[in-house]
Amino acid sequence: MDAELVSLIKLERGHLTAQIKNLKQKDWVKACKKLNIWIADGGGKGSHVCGYKEEDCNRANSDMLVITIQKHLTPNVQTDKFKQLVAYGKERDNYSEDDVWKALGVLK
């Protein structure tokens, strides 16, 4: 994911970020799956989990990596992860910020 693109993301519902500050790695993995981001085998058993654009991709190609989710996430890191998912959705034009909130269970 292009760090410059992520830095340009301005959240329309930024006031909701307090509701994601205590999420666990498994919550982020579940959200990624809902957003059709492929989680590499063994997800959640190590210190981090990787989400890719598609299942049949070359994992050595960093362009295919969407997100890396650490086991222990601070509130600021969680906001950054959220922005990464929003940026990827905008880049691919396949989901919105609200879709990410919904995938994380913040919006219904």
N, CA, C and O atoms as a printed pandas DataFrame, in Angstrom:
     atom_number atom_name residue_name chain_id  residue_number  x_coord  y_coord  z_coord
0              1         N          MET        A               1    0.847   -1.178    0.000
1              2        CA          MET        A               1    0.000    0.000    0.000
2              3         C          MET        A               1    0.886    1.233    0.000
3              4         O          MET        A               1    1.860    1.312    0.748
4              5         N          ASP        A               2    0.549    2.166   -0.822
5              6        CA          ASP        A               2    1.309    3.395   -0.966
6              7         C          ASP        A               2    1.112    4.276    0.275
7              8         O          ASP        A               2    0.002    4.735    0.543
8              9         N          ALA        A               3    2.180    4.505    1.020
9             10        CA          ALA        A               3    2.112    5.292    2.252
10            11         C          ALA        A               3    1.642    6.719    1.980
11            12         O          ALA        A               3    0.965    7.324    2.811
12            13         N          GLU        A               4    2.002    7.250    0.820
13            14        CA          GLU        A               4    1.579    8.609    0.482
14            15         C          GLU        A               4    0.063    8.676    0.318
15            16         O          GLU        A               4   -0.572    9.625    0.778
16            17         N          LEU        A               5   -0.513    7.676   -0.333
17            18        CA          LEU        A               5   -1.961    7.631   -0.500
18            19         C          LEU        A               5   -2.648    7.518    0.854
19            20         O          LEU        A               5   -3.645    8.197    1.101
20            21         N          VAL        A               6   -2.131    6.672    1.726
21            22        CA          VAL        A               6   -2.706    6.495    3.062
22            23         C          VAL        A               6   -2.669    7.817    3.827
23            24         O          VAL        A               6   -3.634    8.161    4.511
24            25         N          SER        A               7   -1.573    8.557    3.719
25            26        CA          SER        A               7   -1.445    9.822    4.445
26            27         C          SER        A               7   -2.445   10.872    3.960
27            28         O          SER        A               7   -2.761   11.808    4.694
28            29         N          LEU        A               8   -2.940   10.724    2.739
29            30        CA          LEU        A               8   -3.904   11.682    2.185
30            31         C          LEU        A               8   -5.351   11.393    2.597
31            32         O          LEU        A               8   -6.241   12.215    2.376
32            33         N          ILE        A               9   -5.576   10.236    3.188
33            34        CA          ILE        A               9   -6.941    9.851    3.565
34            35         C          ILE        A               9   -7.427   10.716    4.721
35            36         O          ILE        A               9   -6.795   10.781    5.775
36            37         N          LYS        A              10   -8.544   11.367    4.508
37            38        CA          LYS        A              10   -9.232   12.141    5.540
38            39         C          LYS        A              10  -10.539   11.411    5.834
39            40         O          LYS        A              10  -11.388   11.258    4.956
40            41         N          LEU        A              11  -10.689   10.969    7.065
41            42        CA          LEU        A              11  -11.865   10.177    7.428
42            43         C          LEU        A              11  -13.098   11.053    7.581
43            44         O          LEU        A              11  -13.069   12.068    8.277
44            45         N          GLU        A              12  -14.183   10.651    6.923
45            46        CA          GLU        A              12  -15.444   11.367    7.031
46            47         C          GLU        A              12  -16.078   11.157    8.401
47            48         O          GLU        A              12  -16.790   12.026    8.905
48            49         N          ARG        A              13  -15.817   10.006    8.993
49            50        CA          ARG        A              13  -16.377    9.669   10.305
50            51         C          ARG        A              13  -15.251    9.456   11.318
51            52         O          ARG        A              13  -15.257    8.486   12.077
52            53         N          GLY        A              14  -14.299   10.366   11.316
53            54        CA          GLY        A              14  -13.150   10.258   12.207
54            55         C          GLY        A              14  -13.522   10.176   13.675
55            56         O          GLY        A              14  -12.773    9.624   14.481
56            57         N          HIS        A              15  -14.680   10.725   14.026
57            58        CA          HIS        A              15  -15.130   10.677   15.422
58            59         C          HIS        A              15  -15.382    9.245   15.903
59            60         O          HIS        A              15  -15.488    9.004   17.106
60            61         N          LEU        A              16  -15.478    8.302   14.975
61            62        CA          LEU        A              16  -15.717    6.904   15.354
62            63         C          LEU        A              16  -14.439    6.140   15.699
63            64         O          LEU        A              16  -14.509    4.998   16.153
64            65         N          THR        A              17  -13.280    6.751   15.491
65            66        CA          THR        A              17  -12.030    6.018   15.717
66            67         C          THR        A              17  -11.875    5.558   17.168
67            68         O          THR        A              17  -11.184    4.572   17.422
68            69         N          ALA        A              18  -12.489    6.233   18.103
69            70        CA          ALA        A              18  -12.415    5.792   19.503
70            71         C          ALA        A              18  -13.021    4.398   19.679
71            72         O          ALA        A              18  -12.666    3.671   20.608
72            73         N          GLN        A              19  -13.932    4.035   18.784
73            74        CA          GLN        A              19  -14.596    2.736   18.888
74            75         C          GLN        A              19  -13.755    1.583   18.350
75            76         O          GLN        A              19  -14.142    0.423   18.492
76            77         N          ILE        A              20  -12.631    1.875   17.744
77            78        CA          ILE        A              20  -11.780    0.798   17.232
78            79         C          ILE        A              20  -10.475    0.668   18.011
79            80         O          ILE        A              20   -9.629   -0.158   17.668
80            81         N          LYS        A              21  -10.305    1.468   19.045
81            82        CA          LYS        A              21   -9.017    1.503   19.745
82            83         C          LYS        A              21   -8.683    0.229   20.512
83            84         O          LYS        A              21   -7.516    0.005   20.833
84            85         N          ASN        A              22   -9.657   -0.601   20.811
85            86        CA          ASN        A              22   -9.401   -1.827   21.566
86            87         C          ASN        A              22   -9.611   -3.098   20.754
87            88         O          ASN        A              22   -9.748   -4.181   21.324
88            89         N          LEU        A              23   -9.637   -2.979   19.440
89            90        CA          LEU        A              23   -9.830   -4.167   18.614
90            91         C          LEU        A              23   -8.606   -5.072   18.682
91            92         O          LEU        A              23   -7.486   -4.621   18.921
92            93         N          LYS        A              24   -8.848   -6.334   18.469
93            94        CA          LYS        A              24   -7.788   -7.343   18.465
94            95         C          LYS        A              24   -7.430   -7.691   17.029
95            96         O          LYS        A              24   -8.155   -7.353   16.093
96            97         N          GLN        A              25   -6.309   -8.367   16.871
97            98        CA          GLN        A              25   -5.865   -8.807   15.556
98            99         C          GLN        A              25   -6.963   -9.607   14.859
99           100         O          GLN        A              25   -7.189   -9.424   13.663
100          101         N          LYS        A              26   -7.646  -10.488   15.585
101          102        CA          LYS        A              26   -8.682  -11.324   14.976
102          103         C          LYS        A              26   -9.842  -10.487   14.430
103          104         O          LYS        A              26  -10.470  -10.875   13.445
104          105         N          ASP        A              27  -10.132   -9.339   15.063
105          106        CA          ASP        A              27  -11.190   -8.448   14.569
106          107         C          ASP        A              27  -10.797   -7.849   13.217
107          108         O          ASP        A              27  -11.626   -7.732   12.314
108          109         N          TRP        A              28   -9.535   -7.477   13.091
109          110        CA          TRP        A              28   -9.040   -6.916   11.833
110          111         C          TRP        A              28   -9.012   -7.975   10.738
111          112         O          TRP        A              28   -9.333   -7.688    9.585
112          113         N          VAL        A              29   -8.628   -9.197   11.094
113          114        CA          VAL        A              29   -8.611  -10.298   10.122
114          115         C          VAL        A              29  -10.019  -10.550    9.607
115          116         O          VAL        A              29  -10.229  -10.706    8.404
116          117         N          LYS        A              30  -10.973  -10.590   10.511
117          118        CA          LYS        A              30  -12.376  -10.818   10.137
118          119         C          LYS        A              30  -12.868   -9.702    9.196
119          120         O          LYS        A              30  -13.551   -9.973    8.208
120          121         N          ALA        A              31  -12.517   -8.465    9.512
121          122        CA          ALA        A              31  -12.921   -7.331    8.668
122          123         C          ALA        A              31  -12.291   -7.436    7.277
123          124         O          ALA        A              31  -12.951   -7.187    6.268
124          125         N          CYS        A              32  -11.017   -7.805    7.233
125          126        CA          CYS        A              32  -10.338   -7.947    5.943
126          127         C          CYS        A              32  -11.037   -8.994    5.076
127          128         O          CYS        A              32  -11.227   -8.794    3.876
128          129         N          LYS        A              33  -11.407  -10.084    5.684
129          130        CA          LYS        A              33  -12.102  -11.139    4.935
130          131         C          LYS        A              33  -13.421  -10.627    4.387
131          132         O          LYS        A              33  -13.788  -10.950    3.257
132          133         N          LYS        A              34  -14.139   -9.831    5.172
133          134        CA          LYS        A              34  -15.404   -9.252    4.707
134          135         C          LYS        A              34  -15.180   -8.308    3.527
135          136         O          LYS        A              34  -16.058   -8.147    2.679
136          137         N          LEU        A              35  -14.010   -7.689    3.479
137          138        CA          LEU        A              35  -13.672   -6.748    2.402
138          139         C          LEU        A              35  -12.973   -7.433    1.236
139          140         O          LEU        A              35  -12.455   -6.766    0.341
140          141         N          ASN        A              36  -12.957   -8.761    1.243
141          142        CA          ASN        A              36  -12.346   -9.575    0.189
142          143         C          ASN        A              36  -10.839   -9.377    0.056
143          144         O          ASN        A              36  -10.281   -9.401   -1.042
144          145         N          ILE        A              37  -10.202   -9.181    1.200
145          146        CA          ILE        A              37   -8.744   -9.147    1.252
146          147         C          ILE        A              37   -8.320  -10.527    1.721
147          148         O          ILE        A              37   -8.777  -11.007    2.758
148          149         N          TRP        A              38   -7.451  -11.159    0.958
149          150        CA          TRP        A              38   -7.057  -12.525    1.263
150          151         C          TRP        A              38   -6.022  -12.535    2.381
151          152         O          TRP        A              38   -5.000  -11.854    2.304
152          153         N          ILE        A              39   -6.303  -13.321    3.424
153          154        CA          ILE        A              39   -5.400  -13.455    4.562
154          155         C          ILE        A              39   -4.557  -14.703    4.357
155          156         O          ILE        A              39   -5.086  -15.786    4.106
156          157         N          ALA        A              40   -3.253  -14.549    4.463
157          158        CA          ALA        A              40   -2.326  -15.664    4.253
158          159         C          ALA        A              40   -2.566  -16.763    5.282
159          160         O          ALA        A              40   -2.949  -16.483    6.418
160          161         N          ASP        A              41   -2.340  -18.005    4.886
161          162        CA          ASP        A              41   -2.491  -19.151    5.780
162          163         C          ASP        A              41   -1.718  -18.940    7.066
163          164         O          ASP        A              41   -0.651  -18.328    7.078
164          165         N          GLY        A              42   -2.280  -19.460    8.151
165          166        CA          GLY        A              42   -1.620  -19.334    9.448
166          167         C          GLY        A              42   -1.898  -18.006   10.110
167          168         O          GLY        A              42   -1.277  -17.664   11.116
168          169         N          GLY        A              43   -2.841  -17.247    9.543
169          170        CA          GLY        A              43   -3.148  -15.930   10.065
170          171         C          GLY        A              43   -3.496  -15.943   11.547
171          172         O          GLY        A              43   -4.353  -16.706   11.991
172          173         N          GLY        A              44   -2.822  -15.093   12.297
173          174        CA          GLY        A              44   -3.121  -14.920   13.702
174          175         C          GLY        A              44   -2.308  -15.801   14.626
175          176         O          GLY        A              44   -2.414  -15.667   15.845
176          177         N          LYS        A              45   -1.501  -16.696   14.087
177          178        CA          LYS        A              45   -0.732  -17.596   14.948
178          179         C          LYS        A              45    0.667  -17.071   15.221
179          180         O          LYS        A              45    1.349  -17.567   16.118
180          181         N          GLY        A              46    1.092  -16.101   14.484
181          182        CA          GLY        A              46    2.418  -15.518   14.690
182          183         C          GLY        A              46    2.272  -14.119   15.256
183          184         O          GLY        A              46    1.236  -13.769   15.820
184          185         N          SER        A              47    3.311  -13.330   15.102
185          186        CA          SER        A              47    3.265  -11.973   15.632
186          187         C          SER        A              47    2.500  -11.020   14.717
187          188         O          SER        A              47    2.083   -9.944   15.146
188          189         N          HIS        A              48    2.317  -11.412   13.466
189          190        CA          HIS        A              48    1.569  -10.572   12.534
190          191         C          HIS        A              48    0.897  -11.440   11.470
191          192         O          HIS        A              48    1.232  -12.608   11.277
192          193         N          VAL        A              49   -0.057  -10.821   10.797
193          194        CA          VAL        A              49   -0.819  -11.458    9.732
194          195         C          VAL        A              49   -0.753  -10.538    8.525
195          196         O          VAL        A              49   -0.783   -9.316    8.666
196          197         N          CYS        A              50   -0.665  -11.123    7.344
197          198        CA          CYS        A              50   -0.613  -10.321    6.120
198          199         C          CYS        A              50   -1.881  -10.518    5.295
199          200         O          CYS        A              50   -2.383  -11.633    5.155
200          201         N          GLY        A              51   -2.386   -9.412    4.753
201          202        CA          GLY        A              51   -3.529   -9.437    3.855
202          203         C          GLY        A              51   -3.091   -9.018    2.466
203          204         O          GLY        A              51   -2.389   -8.022    2.294
204          205         N          TYR        A              52   -3.517   -9.797    1.473
205          206        CA          TYR        A              52   -3.098   -9.574    0.092
206          207         C          TYR        A              52   -4.291   -9.273   -0.815
207          208         O          TYR        A              52   -5.441   -9.540   -0.468
208          209         N          LYS        A              53   -3.989   -8.714   -1.974
209          210        CA          LYS        A              53   -5.010   -8.359   -2.947
210          211         C          LYS        A              53   -5.758   -9.574   -3.465
211          212         O          LYS        A              53   -6.948   -9.484   -3.767
212          213         N          GLU        A              54   -5.085  -10.702   -3.571
213          214        CA          GLU        A              54   -5.731  -11.916   -4.073
214          215         C          GLU        A              54   -4.992  -13.143   -3.571
215          216         O          GLU        A              54   -3.833  -13.066   -3.163
216          217         N          GLU        A              55   -5.674  -14.268   -3.607
217          218        CA          GLU        A              55   -5.117  -15.510   -3.080
218          219         C          GLU        A              55   -3.944  -16.010   -3.906
219          220         O          GLU        A              55   -2.902  -16.377   -3.363
220          221         N          ASP        A              56   -4.116  -16.022   -5.207
221          222        CA          ASP        A              56   -3.078  -16.566   -6.084
222          223         C          ASP        A              56   -2.097  -15.478   -6.496
223          224         O          ASP        A              56   -1.987  -15.137   -7.674
224          225         N          CYS        A              57   -1.391  -14.942   -5.518
225          226        CA          CYS        A              57   -0.440  -13.883   -5.819
226          227         C          CYS        A              57    0.949  -14.288   -5.346
227          228         O          CYS        A              57    1.112  -15.197   -4.532
228          229         N          ASN        A              58    1.918  -13.603   -5.866
229          230        CA          ASN        A              58    3.294  -13.804   -5.453
230          231         C          ASN        A              58    3.509  -12.977   -4.182
231          232         O          ASN        A              58    3.610  -11.752   -4.240
232          233         N          ARG        A              59    3.578  -13.655   -3.041
233          234        CA          ARG        A              59    3.718  -12.945   -1.771
234          235         C          ARG        A              59    5.034  -12.185   -1.670
235          236         O          ARG        A              59    5.156  -11.264   -0.861
236          237         N          ALA        A              60    6.002  -12.553   -2.468
237          238        CA          ALA        A              60    7.285  -11.838   -2.473
238          239         C          ALA        A              60    7.152  -10.465   -3.133
239          240         O          ALA        A              60    7.994   -9.590   -2.930
240          241         N          ASN        A              61    6.090  -10.278   -3.926
241          242        CA          ASN        A              61    5.835   -9.009   -4.596
242          243         C          ASN        A              61    5.105   -8.089   -3.621
243          244         O          ASN        A              61    3.918   -8.285   -3.359
244          245         N          SER        A              62    5.789   -7.105   -3.091
245          246        CA          SER        A              62    5.188   -6.220   -2.086
246          247         C          SER        A              62    4.008   -5.416   -2.636
247          248         O          SER        A              62    3.209   -4.895   -1.858
248          249         N          ASP        A              63    3.886   -5.306   -3.948
249          250        CA          ASP        A              63    2.744   -4.596   -4.537
250          251         C          ASP        A              63    1.434   -5.327   -4.274
251          252         O          ASP        A              63    0.362   -4.731   -4.370
252          253         N          MET        A              64    1.510   -6.609   -3.946
253          254        CA          MET        A              64    0.305   -7.398   -3.688
254          255         C          MET        A              64   -0.154   -7.291   -2.230
255          256         O          MET        A              64   -1.281   -7.666   -1.905
256          257         N          LEU        A              65    0.709   -6.784   -1.360
257          258        CA          LEU        A              65    0.400   -6.651    0.057
258          259         C          LEU        A              65   -0.536   -5.469    0.290
259          260         O          LEU        A              65   -0.270   -4.357   -0.165
260          261         N          VAL        A              66   -1.634   -5.718    1.002
261          262        CA          VAL        A              66   -2.572   -4.652    1.338
262          263         C          VAL        A              66   -2.316   -4.155    2.751
263          264         O          VAL        A              66   -2.272   -2.949    2.993
264          265         N          ILE        A              67   -2.147   -5.091    3.689
265          266        CA          ILE        A              67   -2.054   -4.718    5.097
266          267         C          ILE        A              67   -1.296   -5.779    5.878
267          268         O          ILE        A              67   -1.387   -6.971    5.582
268          269         N          THR        A              68   -0.557   -5.335    6.867
269          270        CA          THR        A              68    0.078   -6.218    7.838
270          271         C          THR        A              68   -0.517   -5.858    9.191
271          272         O          THR        A              68   -0.511   -4.696    9.596
272          273         N          ILE        A              69   -1.029   -6.863    9.882
273          274        CA          ILE        A              69   -1.706   -6.625   11.159
274          275         C          ILE        A              69   -0.903   -7.290   12.273
275          276         O          ILE        A              69   -0.781   -8.514   12.322
276          277         N          GLN        A              70   -0.367   -6.480   13.152
277          278        CA          GLN        A              70    0.399   -6.992   14.276
278          279         C          GLN        A              70   -0.529   -7.615   15.320
279          280         O          GLN        A              70   -1.734   -7.363   15.326
280          281         N          LYS        A              71    0.044   -8.419   16.187
281          282        CA          LYS        A              71   -0.727   -9.057   17.242
282          283         C          LYS        A              71   -1.194   -8.022   18.272
283          284         O          LYS        A              71   -2.344   -8.062   18.710
284          285         N          HIS        A              72   -0.323   -7.111   18.653
285          286        CA          HIS        A              72   -0.659   -6.088   19.650
286          287         C          HIS        A              72   -0.696   -4.734   18.956
287          288         O          HIS        A              72    0.310   -4.252   18.436
288          289         N          LEU        A              73   -1.875   -4.138   18.963
289          290        CA          LEU        A              73   -2.088   -2.889   18.242
290          291         C          LEU        A              73   -2.406   -1.748   19.204
291          292         O          LEU        A              73   -3.297   -1.869   20.044
292          293         N          THR        A              74   -1.686   -0.653   19.081
293          294        CA          THR        A              74   -1.998    0.536   19.870
294          295         C          THR        A              74   -3.134    1.294   19.174
295          296         O          THR        A              74   -3.385    1.071   17.989
296          297         N          PRO        A              75   -3.818    2.182   19.891
297          298        CA          PRO        A              75   -4.903    2.954   19.257
298          299         C          PRO        A              75   -4.462    3.716   18.008
299          300         O          PRO        A              75   -5.199    3.751   17.022
300          301         N          ASN        A              76   -3.274    4.329   18.031
301          302        CA          ASN        A              76   -2.806    5.080   16.852
302          303         C          ASN        A              76   -2.547    4.159   15.675
303          304         O          ASN        A              76   -2.836    4.513   14.532
304          305         N          VAL        A              77   -2.007    2.990   15.943
305          306        CA          VAL        A              77   -1.755    2.022   14.874
306          307         C          VAL        A              77   -3.079    1.549   14.284
307          308         O          VAL        A              77   -3.172    1.329   13.077
308          309         N          GLN        A              78   -4.092    1.392   15.111
309          310        CA          GLN        A              78   -5.389    0.940   14.612
310          311         C          GLN        A              78   -5.992    1.969   13.657
311          312         O          GLN        A              78   -6.600    1.604   12.651
312          313         N          THR        A              79   -5.825    3.238   13.967
313          314        CA          THR        A              79   -6.301    4.283   13.052
314          315         C          THR        A              79   -5.549    4.206   11.732
315          316         O          THR        A              79   -6.145    4.364   10.666
316          317         N          ASP        A              80   -4.248    3.966   11.795
317          318        CA          ASP        A              80   -3.455    3.829   10.571
318          319         C          ASP        A              80   -3.920    2.624    9.750
319          320         O          ASP        A              80   -4.012    2.707    8.525
320          321         N          LYS        A              81   -4.209    1.516   10.411
321          322        CA          LYS        A              81   -4.694    0.311    9.720
322          323         C          LYS        A              81   -6.033    0.607    9.053
323          324         O          LYS        A              81   -6.280    0.187    7.922
324          325         N          PHE        A              82   -6.879    1.321    9.751
325          326        CA          PHE        A              82   -8.173    1.701    9.188
326          327         C          PHE        A              82   -7.967    2.515    7.912
327          328         O          PHE        A              82   -8.604    2.256    6.891
328          329         N          LYS        A              83   -7.081    3.493    7.979
329          330        CA          LYS        A              83   -6.811    4.335    6.808
330          331         C          LYS        A              83   -6.227    3.513    5.659
331          332         O          LYS        A              83   -6.521    3.784    4.495
332          333         N          GLN        A              84   -5.407    2.515    5.974
333          334        CA          GLN        A              84   -4.869    1.643    4.926
334          335         C          GLN        A              84   -6.000    0.925    4.200
335          336         O          GLN        A              84   -6.000    0.842    2.972
336          337         N          LEU        A              85   -6.957    0.408    4.954
337          338        CA          LEU        A              85   -8.078   -0.296    4.325
338          339         C          LEU        A              85   -8.928    0.652    3.491
339          340         O          LEU        A              85   -9.362    0.294    2.397
340          341         N          VAL        A              86   -9.168    1.849    3.993
341          342        CA          VAL        A              86   -9.942    2.845    3.234
342          343         C          VAL        A              86   -9.197    3.219    1.955
343          344         O          VAL        A              86   -9.798    3.303    0.884
344          345         N          ALA        A              87   -7.897    3.443    2.067
345          346        CA          ALA        A              87   -7.096    3.815    0.888
346          347         C          ALA        A              87   -7.140    2.710   -0.161
347          348         O          ALA        A              87   -7.273    2.988   -1.353
348          349         N          TYR        A              88   -7.031    1.464    0.275
349          350        CA          TYR        A              88   -7.083    0.345   -0.667
350          351         C          TYR        A              88   -8.451    0.283   -1.344
351          352         O          TYR        A              88   -8.529    0.067   -2.553
352          353         N          GLY        A              89   -9.511    0.467   -0.592
353          354        CA          GLY        A              89  -10.857    0.470   -1.173
354          355         C          GLY        A              89  -11.039    1.574   -2.199
355          356         O          GLY        A              89  -11.653    1.363   -3.245
356          357         N          LYS        A              90  -10.506    2.752   -1.900
357          358        CA          LYS        A              90  -10.603    3.874   -2.844
358          359         C          LYS        A              90   -9.738    3.625   -4.079
359          360         O          LYS        A              90  -10.141    3.909   -5.207
360          361         N          GLU        A              91   -8.546    3.091   -3.842
361          362        CA          GLU        A              91   -7.628    2.813   -4.942
362          363         C          GLU        A              91   -8.249    1.820   -5.927
363          364         O          GLU        A              91   -8.147    1.999   -7.141
364          365         N          ARG        A              92   -8.874    0.801   -5.415
365          366        CA          ARG        A              92   -9.489   -0.243   -6.247
366          367         C          ARG        A              92  -10.938    0.073   -6.613
367          368         O          ARG        A              92  -11.540   -0.612   -7.440
368          369         N          ASP        A              93  -11.490    1.105   -5.998
369          370        CA          ASP        A              93  -12.881    1.507   -6.210
370          371         C          ASP        A              93  -13.835    0.334   -5.972
371          372         O          ASP        A              93  -14.760    0.102   -6.750
372          373         N          ASN        A              94  -13.590   -0.410   -4.866
373          374        CA          ASN        A              94  -14.458   -1.553   -4.598
374          375         C          ASN        A              94  -15.152   -1.503   -3.240
375          376         O          ASN        A              94  -16.022   -2.332   -2.973
376          377         N          TYR        A              95  -14.795   -0.561   -2.380
377          378        CA          TYR        A              95  -15.560   -0.346   -1.153
378          379         C          TYR        A              95  -15.225    1.024   -0.584
379          380         O          TYR        A              95  -14.232    1.644   -0.963
380          381         N          SER        A              96  -16.077    1.492    0.339
381          382        CA          SER        A              96  -15.980    2.844    0.889
382          383         C          SER        A              96  -15.535    2.819    2.354
383          384         O          SER        A              96  -15.370    1.758    2.955
384          385         N          GLU        A              97  -15.349    4.002    2.901
385          386        CA          GLU        A              97  -15.036    4.124    4.327
386          387         C          GLU        A              97  -16.125    3.477    5.169
387          388         O          GLU        A              97  -15.829    2.756    6.122
388          389         N          ASP        A              98  -17.388    3.732    4.822
389          390        CA          ASP        A              98  -18.490    3.136    5.582
390          391         C          ASP        A              98  -18.448    1.609    5.540
391          392         O          ASP        A              98  -18.802    0.950    6.517
392          393         N          ASP        A              99  -18.018    1.051    4.417
393          394        CA          ASP        A              99  -17.895   -0.408    4.330
394          395         C          ASP        A              99  -16.865   -0.936    5.324
395          396         O          ASP        A              99  -17.047   -2.015    5.888
396          397         N          VAL        A             100  -15.789   -0.185    5.543
397          398        CA          VAL        A             100  -14.773   -0.596    6.512
398          399         C          VAL        A             100  -15.338   -0.504    7.921
399          400         O          VAL        A             100  -15.126   -1.404    8.733
400          401         N          TRP        A             101  -16.062    0.584    8.221
401          402        CA          TRP        A             101  -16.703    0.701    9.538
402          403         C          TRP        A             101  -17.647   -0.474    9.772
403          404         O          TRP        A             101  -17.687   -1.040   10.864
404          405         N          LYS        A             102  -18.397   -0.831    8.750
405          406        CA          LYS        A             102  -19.340   -1.945    8.865
406          407         C          LYS        A             102  -18.603   -3.271    9.059
407          408         O          LYS        A             102  -19.011   -4.098    9.874
408          409         N          ALA        A             103  -17.534   -3.469    8.322
409          410        CA          ALA        A             103  -16.753   -4.719    8.433
410          411         C          ALA        A             103  -16.187   -4.872    9.850
411          412         O          ALA        A             103  -16.047   -5.988   10.351
412          413         N          LEU        A             104  -15.865   -3.747   10.487
413          414        CA          LEU        A             104  -15.340   -3.793   11.848
414          415         C          LEU        A             104  -16.449   -3.807   12.909
415          416         O          LEU        A             104  -16.173   -3.895   14.106
416          417         N          GLY        A             105  -17.706   -3.720   12.455
417          418        CA          GLY        A             105  -18.836   -3.785   13.388
418          419         C          GLY        A             105  -19.164   -2.484   14.087
419          420         O          GLY        A             105  -19.905   -2.482   15.070
420          421         N          VAL        A             106  -18.622   -1.368   13.594
421          422        CA          VAL        A             106  -18.890   -0.064   14.211
422          423         C          VAL        A             106  -20.201    0.504   13.677
423          424         O          VAL        A             106  -20.996    1.052   14.440
424          425         N          LEU        A             107  -20.428    0.379   12.387
425          426        CA          LEU        A             107  -21.691    0.810   11.774
426          427         C          LEU        A             107  -22.500   -0.426   11.395
427          428         O          LEU        A             107  -21.939   -1.478   11.088
428          429         N          LYS        A             108  -23.769   -0.291   11.420
429          430        CA          LYS        A             108  -24.657   -1.394   11.017
430          431         C          LYS        A             108  -25.156   -1.187    9.622
431          432         O          LYS        A             108  -25.914   -2.010    9.109
